[in-house]
Amino acid sequence: MNDMRQMTSLGRSIEDGSFAIIDEEAGPVSFPTAEWQVVRRVIHATADFEFKDLMRFENDAVAAGISALRRGCSILVDVKMITAGLNEDRLSAYGCKVHSFISDQDVIETAKQENSTRAIEAMRKAHRLGLLDGAIVAIGNAPTALIEVVRLYREEGARPALVVGVPVGFVSAAESKEAVLGIPVPAIVALGRKGGSPIAVAILHALLLLSTESLS
């Protein structure tokens, strides 16, 4: 495998040791091998084994994500924290570009005028620009962004290649994830209130590593 982790030998040894501990403590799992690679990286990022029971994969999500990355898809994120956590070299190897519109001035102004949220308006802007179709959409913070992606799918024909729906929170977080599971789109979600930008980053990095394995 072409190792994309960009670590020293010691760092790689520490990470491999961590995954070995996770595999041992997790015990038997029902996930297919590729899906478990995603789940264990989420556990690695959080030290929270509950994600073993929370993660859901729908409509060949892992395969869809790998295919999209290898096509050089756009990656649309709800907050810049996800962008900061992603490895630019890994993405550039496929020609992928990350987009985040939540801090754009036009998005802020429209959200105020419409009594909306910046996250909603950022997704709408992405759709207007034609960036949703064929993209990986990664939502780690804003349930309203995830709900809007579902609406855009149902009402305006948006067709993302994969939705990573892991917003954290108490208001609409769990409901937004259930909404994604209600549409026929490849999706990776963490049920309930748990989630966050680090989870989204972990999932994307897992998909990047799997995409490299599939080429070896």
ChimeraX attribute file (.defattr): number of C-alpha atoms within 10 A of each C-alpha:
attribute: neighborCount
match mode: 1-to-1
recipient: residues
	/A:1	10
	/A:2	9
	/A:3	10
	/A:4	15
	/A:5	14
	/A:6	11
	/A:7	11
	/A:8	9
	/A:9	9
	/A:10	9
	/A:11	12
	/A:12	14
	/A:13	12
	/A:14	12
	/A:15	15
	/A:16	12
	/A:17	12
	/A:18	16
	/A:19	17
	/A:20	13
	/A:21	12
	/A:22	18
	/A:23	14
	/A:24	10
	/A:25	10
	/A:26	14
	/A:27	7
	/A:28	8
	/A:29	11
	/A:30	8
	/A:31	15
	/A:32	8
	/A:33	10
	/A:34	13
	/A:35	22
	/A:36	17
	/A:37	17
	/A:38	23
	/A:39	25
	/A:40	25
	/A:41	21
	/A:42	26
	/A:43	19
	/A:44	18
	/A:45	14
	/A:46	15
	/A:47	13
	/A:48	12
	/A:49	16
	/A:50	12
	/A:51	19
	/A:52	18
	/A:53	11
	/A:54	15
	/A:55	19
	/A:56	19
	/A:57	16
	/A:58	17
	/A:59	15
	/A:60	14
	/A:61	21
	/A:62	23
	/A:63	18
	/A:64	20
	/A:65	27
	/A:66	21
	/A:67	17
	/A:68	22
	/A:69	25
	/A:70	18
	/A:71	14
	/A:72	17
	/A:73	24
	/A:74	23
	/A:75	25
	/A:76	25
	/A:77	29
	/A:78	29
	/A:79	22
	/A:80	15
	/A:81	17
	/A:82	24
	/A:83	19
	/A:84	11
	/A:85	15
	/A:86	17
	/A:87	16
	/A:88	14
	/A:89	12
	/A:90	17
	/A:91	21
	/A:92	12
	/A:93	13
	/A:94	16
	/A:95	15
	/A:96	21
	/A:97	15
	/A:98	19
	/A:99	18
	/A:100	19
	/A:101	22
	/A:102	21
	/A:103	14
	/A:104	13
	/A:105	11
	/A:106	15
	/A:107	22
	/A:108	18
	/A:109	14
	/A:110	15
	/A:111	17
	/A:112	13
	/A:113	9
	/A:114	9
	/A:115	9
	/A:116	15
	/A:117	17
	/A:118	25
	/A:119	28
	/A:120	21
	/A:121	25
	/A:122	28
	/A:123	28
	/A:124	20
	/A:125	18
	/A:126	17
	/A:127	19
	/A:128	11
	/A:129	10
	/A:130	12
	/A:131	22
	/A:132	27
	/A:133	19
	/A:134	21
	/A:135	26
	/A:136	28
	/A:137	28
	/A:138	28
	/A:139	30
	/A:140	28
	/A:141	26
	/A:142	26
	/A:143	26
	/A:144	23
	/A:145	28
	/A:146	31
	/A:147	23
	/A:148	18
	/A:149	27
	/A:150	23
	/A:151	16
	/A:152	18
	/A:153	19
	/A:154	12
	/A:155	9
	/A:156	11
	/A:157	12
	/A:158	20
	/A:159	22
	/A:160	25
	/A:161	24
	/A:162	29
	/A:163	27
	/A:164	27
	/A:165	34
	/A:166	32
	/A:167	32
	/A:168	23
	/A:169	17
	/A:170	12
	/A:171	12
	/A:172	18
	/A:173	26
	/A:174	22
	/A:175	17
	/A:176	26
	/A:177	26
	/A:178	17
	/A:179	15
	/A:180	24
	/A:181	22
	/A:182	10
	/A:183	15
	/A:184	11
	/A:185	20
	/A:186	23
	/A:187	27
	/A:188	28
	/A:189	26
	/A:190	28
	/A:191	23
	/A:192	20
	/A:193	18
	/A:194	18
	/A:195	25
	/A:196	20
	/A:197	25
	/A:198	19
	/A:199	31
	/A:200	29
	/A:201	25
	/A:202	23
	/A:203	25
	/A:204	26
	/A:205	22
	/A:206	22
	/A:207	24
	/A:208	22
	/A:209	19
	/A:210	20
	/A:211	20
	/A:212	16
	/A:213	13
	/A:214	11
	/A:215	9
	/A:216	7
